[in-house]
């Protein structure tokens, strides 16, 4: 079994979203045995990853940072996509935080990184804007000698 985790930016241009999905599909296609994917189903990179993973036949493990996480989605379409992906998950792991916080988001990022063989990071290389951002999760993974693949195709941008 191979476990791939995902961390990444939430705000991506449409062109970047398409390029990232293609890059994720390429990485996932390299897996020759049973595939498990882990992410928090956040808007952007996580939801792209979950869709690509499920389309490839992989099993989705959703690492939910806290109770009330669905309430953090400002956009109704994104919240509905979260709910759809959550219902498609093979397993849902909800961390014991009572409400959304940077600490909860960092704990979820750590959990994803700690449980994967490869972490796909949709990251522009900039420092995290707050605790638990993409840069923090990448640092956590590299500190633990996890394999990290940065996916930021040429011409990518945040929206």
Secondary structure, DSSP 8 states (H G I E B T S, - for coil): -EEEEEEE-S---HHHHHHHHHHHHHHHHT--S-EEEEE---TTHHHHHHHHHHHTT-EEEEEE-STTGGGG--SHHHHHHHHHHHHH-SEEEE-S-SS--HHHHHHHHHHHHHH-SEEEEE--S---SSTTSHHHHHHHHHHTT-EEEE---TT----
